[in-house]
Amino acid sequence: MRLSLIRLIASALSVLCVAMVSPGFAQQPSDIQAIRAELDRLRQEYGDRLAALEAKLAALQGAAQPAGAPAPQEVAVPAGAAGAGGPEGALPVYGNVTALSKIFNPDIAVIGDFLGAAGKNAVEPAPALEMHEAEASLQAIVDPYARADFFFALGPEGIEVEEGFITFPTLPGGLVMKAGKLRSAFGKVNTMHNHLLPWTDRPLMTRNLVGGEEGISDAGFSVARLLTNPWLFLEATGEVYRGQSEVFHGNERSDLTYVGRLRGYQDVTESANVDLGASFAYGHNDSGPKETTKLFGVDATFRYRPLRRAIYRRLLARTELVWSRRSESGGLNAFGGYAAADYQFSRRWFAGMRYDHAGRAMDPDSKDKGTSWLLTFWPSEFSQIRGQYRRTNYAEGRTANELLFQLLFSIGAHGAHVF
């Protein structure tokens, strides 16, 4: 094709040169007209051949794609998807190169929780050293309408699904639904995985009344509704579970567990905010086919983080109170709570304290008390080193003084948790 074009151009130049050097060139208008006609013909022929070349090139590019392969299209995010997940965050825009490159590969992370203990505790002894837990997470956007999260706990007793659920953030009416195995929305501590706790252990209130480390965790579904306005953020949550957890034990298929929570959030200043919550849980227990347990809880959290020194200073103060009502033996009423504060005083250093007071669900007159002092160092964003001095006065009259040590380390992209 290139040779043909060159020949056409050379021919045109030859005709022009011959006409110009021929005698009487300036005196023969008919020859000038003939030259112009020849140039127009050559220009037309050149244009036709160039168009044919472009068509052939386009045909070759089309043949390079597999037959029947659909053209890539961007999927529009439905109205309300941006930010509809509330604390979970907005969904990504599908169709871009990054999303397509990992659409079948979820985010994978592993977090290690290594514990050590020194001192004496005859009531709740713990090993001197143990790999307490390794949490593996798989998280991904399923499509513009759903996301999936799986958290596996690997410990000395084996592997279990700590949580595994699918979230639908764009349901009609602004509803957000989760279905699967969930840590219930009762209170604050029950929703936290071990690596999110600001302490090496869980408060006495949780261990005595709310099921300990496992807590209220069961198969079921949760529906939440965000009620926002210019003055206050409100979130209402209703949950239904199978009825098999550390606290609740159903005897029949209809013996379900019900959990409700109302949470309010408000900015006090540009650097401080307050989070208040009230929770309720109801279900059958293992004392008899008709025996039930009711839990009432309130919690309050104050956060302070000055904008200009956010990486050097912050304060988090929290308290949580729980009342347990068991129907057997004419009614067993137990109360427990804790108050804690965690203060960052340097770039990577945190100091904290916690006071515990809790009765026992099956023996409300037996009350345990404890005090803890903590010091935490963050070598990086992916690891923590924590020391905790814990003094516990048990109802049996025994006192335990322990020095606890924790090392947290993580790899991979672990998704954000609820704020």
C-alpha positions in Angstrom: 0.0 0.0 0.0 2.9 2.4 0.8 4.5 1.7 -2.6 1.3 2.5 -4.4 0.9 5.8 -2.6 4.6 6.7 -3.4 4.1 5.9 -7.0 1.0 8.1 -7.2 2.9 11.1 -5.7 5.9 10.5 -7.9 3.7 10.4 -11.0 2.0 13.7 -10.1 5.4 15.3 -9.5 6.7 14.0 -12.8 3.7 15.4 -14.8 4.1 18.7 -13.1 7.8 18.9 -13.8 7.4 18.0 -17.5 4.7 20.6 -17.9 6.8 23.3 -16.3 9.9 22.7 -18.4 8.1 22.2 -21.7 8.3 25.2 -24.2 5.4 27.7 -24.0 4.3 26.6 -20.6 3.3 30.1 -19.6 1.5 30.7 -22.9 -0.7 27.5 -22.9 -3.7 27.7 -20.5 -5.1 24.4 -21.8 -2.0 22.6 -20.5 -2.5 24.2 -17.1 -6.1 23.0 -17.0 -5.0 19.5 -17.9 -2.4 19.5 -15.1 -5.0 20.6 -12.6 -7.4 17.9 -13.7 -4.7 15.3 -13.3 -3.9 16.5 -9.8 -7.5 16.3 -8.8 -7.8 12.8 -10.1 -4.7 11.7 -8.2 -6.0 13.4 -5.0 -9.3 11.6 -5.3 -7.6 8.3 -5.9 -5.3 8.8 -2.9 -8.3 9.6 -0.6 -10.1 6.5 -1.8 -7.1 4.2 -1.1 -6.6 5.8 2.3 -10.2 5.2 3.3 -9.9 1.5 2.2 -6.7 1.2 4.3 -8.5 2.5 7.4 -11.4 0.2 6.9 -9.0 -2.8 6.6 -7.2 -1.7 9.8 -10.5 -1.5 11.7 -11.5 -5.0 10.5 -8.2 -6.4 11.7 -8.7 -4.9 15.2 -12.2 -6.3 15.5 -11.0 -9.8 14.6 -8.5 -9.7 17.5 -11.3 -9.9 20.1 -12.9 -13.4 20.8 -16.0 -14.1 18.8 -19.1 -13.2 20.8 -17.2 -11.4 23.6 -19.4 -8.6 25.0 -17.9 -5.1 25.1 -16.9 -4.0 28.6 -19.6 -1.9 30.2 -19.8 0.0 33.4 -22.4 -1.0 35.9 -24.2 1.9 37.4 -24.4 1.9 41.2 -28.0 2.1 42.3 -29.4 5.2 43.9 -28.6 5.3 47.6 -25.7 2.8 47.4 -23.1 5.5 48.1 -22.9 5.6 51.9 -26.0 3.4 52.3 -24.0 1.0 54.3 -23.5 3.5 57.1 -20.5 2.6 59.2 -19.4 -0.1 56.6 -18.8 2.7 54.0 -19.8 3.2 50.4 -19.7 0.6 47.6 -17.1 1.0 44.9 -17.9 1.9 41.3 -17.9 -1.3 39.2 -16.5 -1.5 35.7 -13.1 0.2 36.4 -9.8 -1.6 35.9 -9.1 -2.1 39.6 -12.5 -3.7 40.4 -12.4 -6.0 37.4 -8.8 -7.2 38.2 -9.9 -8.5 41.6 -13.6 -9.2 41.2 -13.1 -12.9 42.0 -10.4 -12.3 44.7 -11.6 -11.1 48.1 -9.5 -9.1 50.5 -7.6 -11.5 52.8 -6.1 -10.8 56.1 -4.8 -12.7 59.2 -4.5 -11.2 62.7 -2.5 -12.9 65.4 -3.3 -12.6 69.1 -0.4 -13.8 71.3 -0.9 -13.7 75.1 1.3 -14.2 78.1 0.5 -14.2 81.9 2.5 -14.0 85.1 1.3 -14.1 88.7 -1.3 -16.2 90.4 -5.0 -16.7 89.7 -6.6 -19.8 91.3 -10.1 -19.0 90.1 -9.5 -18.3 86.4 -6.0 -19.6 85.6 -4.4 -18.8 82.2 -1.4 -20.4 80.5 2.0 -18.6 80.8 2.2 -18.3 77.0 -0.4 -19.1 74.4 -1.3 -18.3 70.8 -4.8 -17.2 71.9 -6.3 -16.7 68.5 -5.6 -16.1 64.9 -8.4 -14.5 63.0 -8.5 -15.0 59.2 -10.9 -12.7 57.3 -12.3 -12.9 53.7 -14.2 -9.8 52.6 -15.4 -8.7 49.2 -18.1 -6.8 47.3 -20.4 -9.4 45.8 -22.2 -6.9 43.4 -23.5 -3.4 43.6 -26.3 -4.7 45.9 -24.4 -6.9 48.4 -21.1 -7.5 50.2 -19.9 -10.6 52.1 -17.7 -10.8 55.2 -16.2 -14.0 56.8 -14.1 -14.1 59.9 -12.6 -17.4 61.0 -11.1 -17.9 64.5 -8.3 -20.3 64.8 -7.4 -21.2 68.4 -6.1 -24.1 70.5 -9.6 -25.7 70.5 -9.8 -25.7 66.7 -11.4 -23.5 63.9 -14.8 -21.9 64.1 -16.7 -19.3 62.1 -16.6 -16.2 64.4 -18.8 -14.3 61.9 -19.9 -15.0 58.4 -22.6 -12.9 56.8 -23.9 -11.1 53.7 -24.9 -7.5 53.9 -27.6 -5.9 51.7 -27.1 -2.1 52.1 -29.6 -0.8 49.5 -32.9 -2.2 50.5 -36.1 -0.1 50.1 -36.8 2.4 52.9 -33.1 2.9 53.7 -32.9 -0.5 55.4 -29.6 -2.4 55.8 -29.9 -6.2 56.3 -27.4 -8.8 57.4 -27.9 -12.6 57.3 -25.6 -15.3 58.5 -23.7 -15.9 61.7 -23.3 -12.6 63.6 -22.1 -11.1 66.8 -25.3 -9.4 68.1 -25.6 -5.7 68.4 -26.1 -5.9 72.2 -23.9 -3.2 73.8 -20.4 -2.4 72.7 -18.0 -5.1 73.9 -20.1 -8.0 72.6 -19.8 -6.6 69.0 -15.9 -6.4 69.2 -13.5 -9.0 68.0 -10.6 -9.7 70.3 -8.1 -7.6 68.4 -10.3 -4.6 68.7 -10.5 -4.6 72.4 -8.3 -1.9 74.2 -7.5 -4.6 76.8 -6.0 -8.1 76.8 -9.2 -9.5 78.3 -13.0 -8.9 78.4 -14.6 -7.1 81.4 -16.1 -9.2 84.3 -19.5 -7.9 83.2 -19.2 -9.6 79.9 -17.8 -12.8 81.3 -20.4 -13.1 84.0 -23.6 -11.9 82.3 -23.2 -11.7 78.5 -21.5 -15.0 77.6 -17.8 -14.2 77.8 -15.6 -14.3 74.8 -18.2 -16.0 72.6 -21.0 -13.7 73.8 -24.3 -13.5 72.0 -23.2 -14.9 68.7 -25.5 -17.0 66.6 -27.1 -17.6 63.2 -29.8 -15.2 62.3 -30.4 -11.9 60.6 -30.3 -8.2 61.5 -32.1 -5.2 60.0 -31.0 -1.7 60.7 -32.3 1.7 59.8 -30.4 5.0 59.9 -32.4 7.9 61.2 -30.3 11.0 60.4 -31.1 14.6 60.9 -29.1 17.8 61.2 -28.8 17.5 65.0 -28.5 13.8 65.8 -27.5 10.5 64.2 -29.8 7.7 65.2 -29.6 4.0 64.3 -32.2 1.4 65.2 -31.4 -2.3 64.9 -33.6 -5.4 65.3 -32.2 -8.9 65.2 -33.6 -12.5 65.4 -31.3 -15.5 66.1 -31.7 -19.2 66.2 -31.4 -19.3 70.0 -28.2 -21.2 70.6 -25.4 -19.1 72.2 -23.5 -18.9 75.5 -26.4 -17.1 77.1 -29.5 -18.4 75.3 -30.5 -22.0 74.6 -33.8 -22.7 72.9 -35.4 -26.1 73.3 -37.9 -25.8 70.4 -37.5 -24.5 66.9 -39.7 -21.6 67.9 -37.5 -20.7 70.8 -35.7 -17.8 69.1 -33.6 -15.0 70.5 -34.5 -11.4 70.0 -32.2 -8.4 70.2 -32.9 -4.8 69.8 -30.7 -1.7 70.0 -31.1 2.0 69.7 -27.9 4.1 69.2 -27.5 7.9 69.2 -24.4 9.8 68.1 -23.7 13.5 68.3 -20.7 15.8 67.7 -20.1 18.0 70.7 -17.3 20.0 69.1 -15.1 19.6 66.0 -12.8 17.4 68.1 -15.2 15.6 70.4 -18.3 13.4 70.1 -20.7 11.4 72.3 -22.1 7.9 71.5 -25.1 6.6 73.6 -26.8 3.3 73.3 -29.6 1.1 74.8 -29.9 -2.6 74.2 -32.4 -5.4 75.0 -32.1 -9.2 74.5 -34.6 -12.0 75.2 -34.6 -15.7 74.8 -34.8 -19.1 76.5 -32.0 -20.5 78.7 -30.8 -24.0 79.6 -32.5 -24.2 83.1 -35.8 -25.5 81.7 -38.1 -25.6 78.7 -40.0 -22.5 79.8 -37.2 -20.6 81.6 -36.1 -17.3 79.9 -33.4 -14.7 80.2 -33.8 -11.0 79.7 -30.8 -8.6 79.3 -31.0 -4.9 79.5 -28.0 -2.7 78.7 -26.9 0.9 78.4 -23.6 2.2 77.2 -21.9 5.6 76.8 -18.8 6.5 74.9 -16.9 9.9 74.8 -14.2 10.4 72.2 -11.8 13.4 72.0 -9.3 13.8 69.2 -8.0 17.3 68.5 -7.7 17.9 64.8 -4.3 19.7 64.9 -2.6 17.0 67.0 -4.7 13.9 66.0 -1.7 11.6 65.7 -0.3 12.6 69.2 -3.4 13.0 71.4 -6.7 11.3 71.8 -9.0 10.2 74.6 -11.7 7.5 74.7 -13.8 7.0 77.8 -16.5 4.3 77.9 -18.9 2.7 80.4 -21.4 -0.1 80.0 -24.0 -1.4 82.4 -26.0 -4.7 82.1 -28.9 -6.1 84.1 -29.7 -9.8 83.8 -33.1 -11.2 84.6 -33.5 -15.0 84.7 -37.0 -16.4 85.4 -36.0 -19.6 87.3 -36.2 -19.8 91.1 -38.6 -16.9 91.4 -36.2 -14.6 89.5 -32.5 -14.2 89.5 -31.5 -10.5 89.1 -27.8 -9.7 88.6 -26.1 -6.5 87.7 -22.7 -5.7 86.2 -20.7 -2.9 84.6 -17.4 -1.4 83.8 -15.8 2.0 83.3 -12.7 2.5 81.2 -10.5 5.2 79.7 -7.8 5.0 77.1 -5.5 8.0 76.5 -2.8 8.6 73.9 0.0 10.7 75.3 2.6 10.3 72.5 2.9 9.3 68.8 2.7 5.6 69.5 2.0 5.3 73.2 -1.3 4.8 75.0 -2.2 4.4 78.7 -5.4 3.1 80.1 -7.4 1.9 83.1 -10.6 -0.1 83.7 -12.7 -0.7 86.8 -15.0 -3.8 86.8 -17.9 -4.8 89.0 -20.2 -7.7 88.2 -22.6 -10.2 89.9 -23.0 -13.7 88.6 -26.0 -14.6 86.5 -26.7 -17.8 88.5 -25.7 -16.4 91.8 -26.4 -12.6 91.9 -25.2 -12.3 95.5 -21.7 -13.3 94.5 -20.0 -10.2 93.2 -16.6 -10.0 91.5 -14.6 -6.7 91.4 -11.4 -5.8 89.5 -9.0 -3.0 88.5 -6.7 -3.0 85.5 -3.9 -0.6 84.4 -2.6 -0.8 80.8 0.2 0.5 78.7 0.1 0.0 74.9 2.8 0.6 72.3 2.2 0.6 68.5 5.4 -0.2 66.6 3.4 0.3 63.4 -0.1 0.4 62.1 0.0 -3.4 61.8 1.1 -4.4 65.3 0.5 -3.6 69.0 2.4 -4.5 72.2 0.3 -4.3 75.4 1.0 -4.8 79.0 -1.8 -5.0 81.7 -1.7 -5.2 85.4 -4.9 -6.8 86.7 -6.1 -7.2 90.3 -9.3 -9.1 90.7 -11.2 -9.7 94.0 -13.5 -12.7 93.5 -16.6 -13.5 95.4 -15.0 -16.5 97.0 -12.7 -14.2 98.9 -9.7 -14.9 96.8 -7.5 -12.1 95.2 -5.6 -12.5 92.0 -2.7 -10.3 91.0 -1.5 -10.8 87.4 0.7 -9.2 84.8 -0.7 -9.8 81.3 1.1 -9.4 78.1 -0.3 -9.2 74.5 1.2 -9.0 71.1 -1.1 -8.3 68.1 0.2 -8.5 64.5 -1.6 -8.6 61.2 -1.0 -9.1 57.5 -3.3 -8.3 54.6 -6.1 -5.8 54.0 -8.4 -6.1 57.0 -11.7 -4.2 56.5 -12.9 -1.5 58.8 -15.2 -2.4 61.8 -18.2 -0.6 63.1 -17.3 2.8 64.6 
